[in-house]
Amino acid sequence: MSTDKSSSHISQRYDDELSGVKSQLFEMGGIVEKQVKDAIQSLLDIDSQIAEHVVKDDTRINDMEVAVDEDCALILARRQPAASDLRLVLTIIKTTTDLERIGDEARKIANQAIMLAEEGPAPSGYVEIRHIGHSVSTMLSQALDSLVRQDVNLALEVAKKDKAVDLEYGTAVREMMTYMMEDPRSISRVMGIMWSLRALERIGDHARNIAEHVIYLVKGDDVRHVGIKQMAKAISDDD
C-alpha cells in the first residue's frame, strides 16, 4: 500500500470514529429528551407505569455515557486530535455528562410521581410543573438542536431561557412554601412537587451547559460562568 493510500485509510478510519461518537451522543440525547417528557407526564398524570419506565431507562443512559466516554478516550489516546477536532471530542465528553445528569433528574421526578401515586395527588403545584416543564423541555430540545447544527445563536437563546426558568422556579417555591404553611397536612405531597420543580430547574441548568459547550465547540471560547452579554460578545467576535 502506498503512503498516500495508507494515510487516506487512516484518515477515513479517524473520520468514522468521530462520526461514531457523534451518532452515539445524538442517540443518547434523543433518549434523554423523551425521558424528561415522560417524567413530566408521569407526574402530571400521576402515572406510576410511565414513571417506572423512566426510572428503568436511567440505567441505559448510564451505560451509554460510559460507552461514549470510553470511545472518546480511545480517540484522544490514538489520534491525539488538535484544534477543532479536539474541541469536538471534549464537547462530546462534557455533553454526555450533562445528559446523564439530566437523566438522573428525570428519574427523581419519576420517583416523585410513584410516591404521589401511592399517597394521592398533591393539592397544588401542577400548573407550575406543567409550565416550567414545558420551558425546560424546550430548552433541552433547542440545546440538542444547536449542537447538531452547531448553531451558536440558538445556543444563546437557550442560555437566555435559563434565567427565566430560574425566576419562575423561585416564584413557584415561594408559593409552595406558603401553601404548606396554610395546610400542614399537605406537606409531604407538596414537598414531592417542590423536589420535582428543583429537578426541572436543574435540567434547565444542564441544558444551558450544553448550549455553552456548543459555543465552545464553534467559537473556541469557554463561556462557562459568564453573563449573557459576554456570551453574546463571544458569539459576535470574529464573524
N, C-alpha and C positions, 0 to 999 in steps of 0.2 A: 504493500500500500504506500502510495506517495505521501510526502509530508503534508501537501495541501489537502489530500483526501482524509488523512488522519486527523488533521486539525478541524476539518469540516465535520467529521464524525463526532469528535469530542464536543464541538460547539453545539451540534444538534442534540446530543445527549444532555448537555447543560440546559439548553432551552426547554427540553422535555421535562427535566427535573423541576425547573422553575414553574412551568405550566402545571405540573402535577400538584405542587404545594398550593398554588393559587386555586386550583379546582377544589382541593380539599377544604381550603378556607371558605370558599363561596358556598360549598355544600353545608359546611358547619353553620355558616351564617343563616342559611335558609331554615335549617332545623331549629336554631335558637329563636329566630323570628317567630316561627309557628309556636314554639314552646311558650313564649311570652304571651302571645294572643290567647292560647289555650288556657294558660294560668289565669289570666284576667277573666276570661269567660267562665271558668270553673268557679271563681269567687262570686261573680255577679249572679250566676245561676245556682250557686251552692251545689255544684255537681261534683260529687266525690269521684265518680268514674273518670271524668276528664282529668281531674286533679291527679289521680293515681297514675295516669299515663304520663303526665308532665313529670312527676317525681321519677318515674321509671326511665324516662328519656335522659335524665341528668347523667346517668352512668354512661350513656352513649356519647354525650357531649364531652365528658371527661376523657373517654378513650380517644376521641378524635383529637383533642388538644394534645395528648401525649404523642399520637402518631405524627401530627404536623410538626411538633417541636423536634422529634427525632429526625424527620426528613430534613428540616431546616438546619439542624446541627450537622448533618452529613454534608449538605451543600456548603456550609461555611468551612468545614474541615477539608473537603476535597477540592473545592473550586476557588476558595478564597476570593469571593466576589468583591468588586470595588465599585465605588460611585453609586450610580442609580440601582444596580443590581443588589448591592449591599443594603441600601435603604429598603428595597423591596423585601428582602429576606427578614430584616429587622422589623419591618412593618407587619409582616405576616405573623411573626412570633408574638409581637405585642397585641395584635388584634385577636389572635386565638385566646390569649389570656383574658382579654376583656369579654369575649364571647362566652368563655367558660364561666366567668363570674356572673354574667347576665343569666346564664342557665341556673346558677346557684340561687339567684334572686327569684327567678321564676318558680323554682322548687319551693322556696319559702312561701310564696303566695299560694301555691297549690296546697301546701300543708295547712295553711290557714283556712282554705276552702274545706278541707277534710274535717278540720276541727269544728267549723261552723255547721257543717252537715250533721255533726253529732250533737252539738249543743243548741242548734237553732240559729236562724239568721240574726245578725246584729240589727239593732233598731235604727242605725244611722250610718252614713258614710259611703253608701253605694254610688251616689251621684258623683262624689269626689273620685272614687275608684274608677268609674267609667270615664270621667273627663281626663284625669291625669293618665290613666291607662292608655287612652287614645293618643294623648300627646307623646308619651314615651315610645309607643309602638310606631308612631310616625317618625320620630327621631331615629329609632333603630333602623327602620326601613330606608330612610334617607341617608343615614351614615353608611350603610352597606352599599347603597346605590352609588354614593360618592366614591367609594372605594373601587367598585367595579369600573366606573367611568373615569376615575381619577379627576373628579370634579371638585376643585378646591372651593368654588363659590357655594356649592351645595353643602360642603362640609362646614363652611362658615355659618350657613343658615341653621345647621344642627346645633352649633355652639350657642347661637342666639336663643334658640328654643329652650336650651337647658336652663338659662337664667329665669325664664318664665315658669318653667316647671318647679324650680326651687321656691319661687314666690308662692305658687299655688299650693305646694306641699306645706309650707309654713302656715298658710291660712287654714288649710284643712286640719292640720294637727291642733291648732288652737280651738277650732270648732269641736273636734272630738273630745278634747280635754274638758271643754265647757259641758258637753253632753254627759260625760261620765260623772262630773260633779253634781249635775242635776238629777241623775238617775244611777246611783251606785250599783244597782242590781245588774246593770248592763256592762259593767267594767270589763269583764273577761272577753266578751264578744266584741266590744268596741276596740279593745286592745288588739284583737285579731285584725281588725280593719286598719288600725294605725300601723301595725307591723307590715301590713301589705302595702300601705302608702309609702312607708320607708323603703321597702324593696323596689317599688316603682321609681322612686326618686333616685335610687342607686342605679337602676337600669338606665335612666336618663344620663347620669354621670358617665357610665361606661360607653354609651352611645356618643357622648361628646368626646371621650378619649379616642374612639375610633376615628372620629372626624379630625382630631388633631394628628393622628397617625397619617391620615391621607395628606394633610398639608405638609407634613414632614417628608412623605414619600415624593410628592410632586415638586415641592419648593426647596427641600433640604433644610428647612428651618424648624427648630424644636419650639413649638408654641405651647407646650405644657406650662401651666401656671402663669399664663399671661392673660390680659384682658381682651375683650372683643376688638378694641381699636388696634391693639398691637397685632392681633391675629389678622385683621383686615389689611394692615400695612404689609405684613409678611406676604400676603397673597398678591398685593398690587405691585410689590417691588419686582423689578426686572422683567415686567411684562412687555 
